[in-house]
Amino acid sequence: MVVESLTKDSFRETIRGTENLAVVEFYAPWCRTCRTTTPRYEQLAKLLAAEGRKADFYKVDFKANQALCF
């Protein structure tokens, strides 16, 4: 999986453990803008991975993990 989902339980450890640039998308499942941009975000993650760029892509569901967003 190119874009890994994070939760409040896995966020801190995952971000601290990455040696690469960590790019995190905070999204809400009900958000129309998020639903529009998420496929582009995933496409960018795949493109950079195919090129061998060192960046790790993550996503956090705002609704399920509100404590991370404030």
KAPEVEN-V978139 format. One record per helix or strand of 2 or more residues. SS is the DSSP state (helix for helix, strand for strand). FROM is the first residue (numbers start at 0). LEN is the number of residues. If there is no record, write none. Layout:
# KAPEVEN-V978139
ss: (SS SS)
from: (FROM FROM)
len: (LEN LEN)
This chain:
# KAPEVEN-V978139
ss: (strand helix strand helix strand helix)
from: (2 10 20 31 54 65)
len: (4 7 7 19 7 4)
